[in-house]
Amino acid sequence: MTQPPHSFVLLENPAAMPERLSRPVLAIGNFDGLHRGHRAVTEAALAMGRTLGRPVVLLTFEPHPRAFFRPDVPLFRLTDTAAKTRLAERLGLDGMIVLNFDRALASESAVAFITDILIGRLGLTGAVVGFDFQFGARRAGTPQSLAEAGARLGFSVEIVPEQKEGGEGISSTLIRTKLGEGDIAEANRLLGYTWFIVGEVIHGRKVGRTIGYPTANIRLRDDCGLKHGIYAVWLTLAGRRLPGVASFGRRPTFDNGAPLLEVFVFDFNGDLYGETMEVAFVGFIRGEEKFDSVEALVARMDRDSEAARALLERSAR
């Protein structure tokens, strides 16, 4: 990925566009994960932006429309707004707009979405969407109807076909499945980057420090479908990249409580409480287990640490 631009702009539910992002080319979609399929859309938008001489902005929605319409069905989000923002920066986009997906937006007709939002509020010059993009009340708007509106109303539209590999489409659903199976290597390959979360370090029970493994604890979203187990991870904190080993799960040896991400940072001695850090998952080591004794757990954690160091060494080459 490219390095972040110097003046990336994040806008949440803007009434109008700032001058720096005026008359943008919009890459429009949910973009959960900003995976390789999505990046075909952003790359096409960047190319259109260069041709038209306009800024390129990601237009996305929160909450995810599927979660809005079916709040009782958990949806494993690959990227929250914080992670999506970091990815959009790294892809070289000029900004990101997050529209609040509420009852008013859900009931907006496809025509009104184009005329009132895309043209009236955002003043687009061009739009790039994926082959399956739908918008407006009852999902009546299609890529084809957007292209027809563009031809009629004077903005460019490009429709990006489905991105496939081995006959199977690259999708957020497939990546969620891989993460749920602990297949980090395949998930990362489909994403095109190392999957990561962004979270604040919170206080835990501090059991780890009593057994020689003090951890930085992060509470992940309740809908996180990552397989419970042990992972080799890279942490990014204030521009520093640090190696570590992480456990995600319920700690069955101790309390079998709510799922928690516990990260042991190698060769580090410092206070991380309250810090926001990025944790990137490099490799899956093993599933979560219950041990008969703390001594047995520590012995296994020693082996897990060795395995994590080896995986991280290979990933750094």
C-alpha positions as CSV (number, residue, x, y, z in Angstrom):
1,M,0.0,0.0,0.0
2,T,1.0,3.6,-0.5
3,Q,1.9,5.8,2.4
4,P,-0.9,8.0,3.9
5,P,-1.3,11.4,2.2
6,H,-0.5,14.5,4.3
7,S,-4.0,15.9,4.6
8,F,-6.5,13.0,4.6
9,V,-10.0,14.3,5.6
10,L,-12.6,12.2,7.5
11,L,-16.2,13.6,7.3
12,E,-19.1,12.2,9.3
13,N,-22.5,13.0,7.8
14,P,-21.4,16.3,6.2
15,A,-24.1,18.8,5.0
16,A,-21.7,20.0,2.3
17,M,-18.1,19.4,1.1
18,P,-15.1,21.4,2.2
19,E,-13.2,23.2,-0.5
20,R,-10.3,20.7,-0.4
21,L,-12.7,17.9,-1.4
22,S,-15.0,19.8,-3.7
23,R,-16.4,18.1,-6.8
24,P,-15.0,14.7,-5.8
25,V,-14.8,11.4,-7.5
26,L,-16.6,9.1,-5.1
27,A,-15.9,5.4,-4.5
28,I,-19.2,4.3,-3.1
29,G,-20.0,1.2,-1.0
30,N,-20.0,-0.5,2.4
31,F,-16.3,-1.6,1.9
32,D,-16.2,-3.8,5.0
33,G,-12.6,-4.9,5.1
34,L,-11.5,-2.8,2.1
35,H,-10.3,-6.1,0.6
36,R,-8.8,-6.8,-2.8
37,G,-12.2,-6.8,-4.4
38,H,-13.0,-3.4,-2.9
39,R,-9.6,-2.1,-4.0
40,A,-10.4,-2.6,-7.6
41,V,-13.1,0.0,-7.0
42,T,-10.8,2.4,-5.2
43,E,-8.1,2.0,-7.8
44,A,-10.6,2.8,-10.6
45,A,-11.7,5.8,-8.6
46,L,-8.1,7.0,-8.2
47,A,-7.6,6.6,-12.0
48,M,-10.8,8.6,-12.7
49,G,-9.7,11.2,-10.2
50,R,-6.3,11.6,-12.0
51,T,-8.1,11.9,-15.4
52,L,-10.6,14.5,-14.2
53,G,-8.2,16.3,-11.9
54,R,-10.5,15.9,-8.9
55,P,-10.0,14.6,-5.3
56,V,-11.0,11.0,-4.6
57,V,-13.2,10.2,-1.6
58,L,-14.5,6.9,-0.1
59,L,-18.2,7.2,0.6
60,T,-19.4,4.6,3.1
61,F,-22.2,4.0,5.7
62,E,-22.5,3.4,9.4
63,P,-24.0,1.3,10.8
64,H,-23.6,-1.3,8.1
65,P,-27.0,-1.4,6.3
66,R,-27.3,-5.2,7.0
67,A,-26.9,-4.5,10.7
68,F,-29.5,-1.7,10.5
69,F,-32.1,-3.8,8.8
70,R,-31.4,-7.0,10.9
71,P,-30.1,-5.7,14.3
72,D,-31.0,-9.1,15.9
73,V,-28.5,-10.9,13.7
74,P,-24.8,-10.3,14.7
75,L,-22.6,-9.2,11.8
76,F,-18.8,-9.7,12.2
77,R,-17.4,-6.4,11.1
78,L,-14.0,-6.7,9.5
79,T,-13.3,-3.0,9.9
80,D,-14.9,-0.4,12.1
81,T,-14.6,3.3,11.2
82,A,-11.2,3.6,12.8
83,A,-9.7,0.7,10.8
84,K,-11.4,1.7,7.6
85,T,-10.0,5.3,7.9
86,R,-6.5,4.0,8.3
87,L,-6.9,1.8,5.3
88,A,-8.3,4.5,3.2
89,E,-5.4,6.8,4.1
90,R,-2.9,4.1,3.2
91,L,-4.6,3.6,-0.2
92,G,-3.8,7.2,-1.2
93,L,-7.4,8.5,-1.1
94,D,-8.0,12.1,-0.2
95,G,-10.8,11.5,2.3
96,M,-13.6,9.4,3.6
97,I,-17.3,10.3,4.1
98,V,-19.3,8.3,6.6
99,L,-23.1,8.8,6.1
100,N,-25.3,7.8,9.0
101,F,-27.4,4.9,7.8
102,D,-30.7,5.6,9.6
103,R,-34.4,5.3,8.9
104,A,-34.4,8.6,6.8
105,L,-31.5,7.4,4.6
106,A,-33.0,3.9,4.3
107,S,-36.3,5.4,3.1
108,E,-34.7,7.8,0.6
109,S,-35.6,6.9,-3.0
110,A,-32.8,6.0,-5.4
111,V,-33.5,9.1,-7.4
112,A,-33.4,11.3,-4.3
113,F,-30.1,9.6,-3.1
114,I,-28.6,10.7,-6.4
115,T,-30.0,14.2,-6.7
116,D,-30.2,15.3,-3.0
117,I,-27.1,13.5,-1.6
118,L,-24.6,12.7,-4.3
119,I,-25.2,15.9,-6.3
120,G,-26.8,18.3,-3.8
121,R,-24.8,17.6,-0.7
122,L,-21.6,16.1,-2.0
123,G,-21.4,17.7,-5.5
124,L,-19.8,14.7,-7.2
125,T,-17.9,14.8,-10.5
126,G,-17.7,11.1,-10.8
127,A,-18.7,7.8,-9.1
128,V,-17.2,4.4,-9.1
129,V,-19.2,1.4,-7.7
130,G,-19.0,-2.4,-7.7
131,F,-21.1,-4.7,-9.8
132,D,-23.5,-5.4,-7.0
133,F,-24.0,-2.0,-5.5
134,Q,-27.6,-1.2,-4.6
135,F,-29.0,1.9,-3.1
136,G,-32.2,3.7,-2.2
137,A,-35.4,2.5,-0.7
138,R,-36.1,-1.2,-1.3
139,R,-32.6,-1.3,-2.9
140,A,-34.2,0.0,-6.1
141,G,-31.0,1.7,-7.3
142,T,-28.5,-0.3,-9.3
143,P,-25.1,0.4,-10.9
144,Q,-26.9,0.6,-14.3
145,S,-29.5,3.1,-13.1
146,L,-26.6,5.2,-11.5
147,A,-24.8,5.2,-14.8
148,E,-28.0,6.3,-16.7
149,A,-28.4,9.1,-14.2
150,G,-24.8,10.1,-14.6
151,A,-25.2,10.3,-18.4
152,R,-28.4,12.4,-18.0
153,L,-27.2,14.7,-15.1
154,G,-23.5,15.1,-16.1
155,F,-21.3,13.0,-13.9
156,S,-19.0,10.1,-14.8
157,V,-19.8,6.6,-13.6
158,E,-17.7,3.4,-13.8
159,I,-18.9,0.0,-12.8
160,V,-16.2,-2.4,-11.6
161,P,-16.9,-6.1,-12.3
162,E,-16.7,-8.9,-9.6
163,Q,-13.1,-9.7,-8.7
164,K,-12.6,-13.5,-8.7
165,E,-9.9,-15.9,-7.8
166,G,-10.0,-19.6,-8.6
167,G,-13.6,-19.1,-9.8
168,E,-14.8,-17.7,-6.4
169,G,-15.6,-14.1,-5.8
170,I,-13.4,-12.2,-3.2
171,S,-15.9,-11.1,-0.6
172,S,-16.2,-9.8,3.0
173,T,-18.4,-12.9,3.7
174,L,-15.6,-15.3,2.6
175,I,-13.0,-13.4,4.6
176,R,-15.2,-13.5,7.7
177,T,-15.5,-17.3,7.3
178,K,-11.7,-17.6,7.0
179,L,-11.1,-15.6,10.2
180,G,-13.8,-17.6,12.0
181,E,-11.9,-20.7,11.1
182,G,-8.6,-19.3,12.2
183,D,-7.2,-19.3,8.7
184,I,-5.4,-16.0,9.1
185,A,-3.0,-16.7,6.2
186,E,-5.9,-17.1,3.7
187,A,-7.9,-14.2,5.1
188,N,-4.8,-11.9,4.8
189,R,-4.2,-13.1,1.3
190,L,-7.8,-12.2,0.3
191,L,-7.6,-8.9,2.1
192,G,-4.3,-8.0,0.5
193,Y,-2.9,-6.8,3.8
194,T,-2.6,-8.1,7.4
195,W,-5.9,-8.0,9.1
196,F,-5.9,-5.7,12.1
197,I,-8.0,-4.2,14.8
198,V,-7.7,-0.8,16.5
199,G,-8.5,-0.6,20.2
200,E,-7.8,1.0,23.5
201,V,-5.9,-0.9,26.2
202,I,-8.0,-1.5,29.3
203,H,-7.4,-2.8,32.7
204,G,-7.9,-6.6,33.2
205,R,-7.6,-9.0,36.1
206,K,-3.8,-8.6,35.9
207,V,-3.3,-12.4,36.2
208,G,-0.7,-12.4,33.4
209,R,1.8,-10.3,35.4
210,T,1.7,-12.9,38.2
211,I,2.8,-15.7,35.8
212,G,5.4,-13.7,33.8
213,Y,3.1,-12.7,30.9
214,P,1.8,-9.2,31.5
215,T,-0.7,-8.4,28.8
216,A,-2.3,-5.4,27.1
217,N,-6.0,-6.1,27.0
218,I,-8.4,-4.9,24.4
219,R,-12.2,-5.5,24.3
220,L,-13.2,-6.3,20.8
221,R,-16.7,-5.8,19.4
222,D,-19.3,-8.2,20.6
223,D,-19.9,-9.3,17.0
224,C,-16.2,-10.3,16.5
225,G,-16.2,-13.7,14.9
226,L,-12.5,-14.3,15.1
227,K,-11.7,-17.9,16.1
228,H,-10.7,-18.1,19.8
229,G,-7.0,-19.0,20.1
230,I,-3.4,-17.9,20.1
231,Y,-2.0,-15.6,17.4
232,A,1.3,-14.1,16.3
233,V,0.8,-10.4,16.1
234,W,2.4,-7.1,15.3
235,L,1.5,-4.1,17.3
236,T,1.7,-0.5,16.1
237,L,1.8,2.1,18.8
238,A,2.8,5.8,18.3
239,G,4.6,4.8,15.0
240,R,6.5,1.9,16.6
241,R,6.0,-1.7,15.4
242,L,6.4,-4.2,18.2
243,P,6.2,-8.1,18.0
244,G,3.9,-10.0,20.3
245,V,1.7,-13.0,20.9
246,A,-2.0,-12.7,21.6
247,S,-4.8,-14.7,23.0
248,F,-8.4,-14.1,22.0
249,G,-11.0,-15.9,24.0
250,R,-12.6,-16.6,27.3
251,R,-9.7,-17.7,29.4
252,P,-11.1,-21.1,30.3
253,T,-8.2,-22.0,32.7
254,F,-9.2,-19.0,34.9
255,D,-12.8,-17.7,34.5
256,N,-14.4,-18.5,31.1
257,G,-15.5,-14.9,31.0
258,A,-16.4,-12.5,28.2
259,P,-14.1,-12.7,25.1
260,L,-11.0,-10.5,25.5
261,L,-7.9,-9.9,23.4
262,E,-4.8,-10.2,25.6
263,V,-1.5,-9.2,23.9
264,F,1.9,-10.0,25.4
265,V,4.5,-7.7,23.8
266,F,7.9,-9.2,23.5
267,D,10.9,-7.4,25.1
268,F,8.8,-4.5,26.2
269,N,8.5,-2.9,29.6
270,G,6.1,0.0,29.9
271,D,2.5,1.1,30.8
272,L,0.1,0.8,27.9
273,Y,-3.2,1.5,29.8
274,G,-5.4,3.9,27.9
275,E,-3.2,3.8,24.8
276,T,-4.9,3.2,21.4
277,M,-3.0,0.6,19.4
278,E,-3.3,-1.4,16.2
279,V,-2.9,-5.1,16.5
280,A,-2.2,-7.0,13.2
281,F,-2.8,-10.8,13.1
282,V,0.0,-12.6,11.3
283,G,-0.5,-16.2,12.0
284,F,-2.7,-18.7,14.0
285,I,-0.8,-20.9,16.4
286,R,-3.5,-23.0,18.1
287,G,-7.0,-23.0,19.4
288,E,-8.0,-22.0,22.9
289,E,-7.5,-24.7,25.6
290,K,-8.2,-25.3,29.3
291,F,-5.2,-26.4,31.2
292,D,-5.2,-28.5,34.4
293,S,-2.7,-26.2,36.1
294,V,-1.1,-22.7,35.8
295,E,2.2,-24.4,35.4
296,A,1.0,-26.4,32.4
297,L,-0.5,-23.1,30.9
298,V,2.8,-21.3,31.3
299,A,4.8,-24.1,29.7
300,R,2.5,-23.9,26.7
301,M,2.7,-20.1,26.6
302,D,6.5,-20.4,26.4
303,R,6.1,-22.7,23.4
304,D,3.5,-20.3,21.9
305,S,5.9,-17.4,22.3
306,E,8.6,-19.3,20.4
307,A,6.2,-20.2,17.6
308,A,5.0,-16.5,17.4
309,R,8.6,-15.2,17.2
310,A,9.3,-17.7,14.4
311,L,6.2,-16.6,12.4
312,L,6.9,-12.9,12.9
313,E,10.5,-13.4,11.8
314,R,9.4,-15.0,8.6
315,S,6.8,-12.3,8.0
316,A,9.4,-9.6,8.4
317,R,11.6,-10.9,5.6
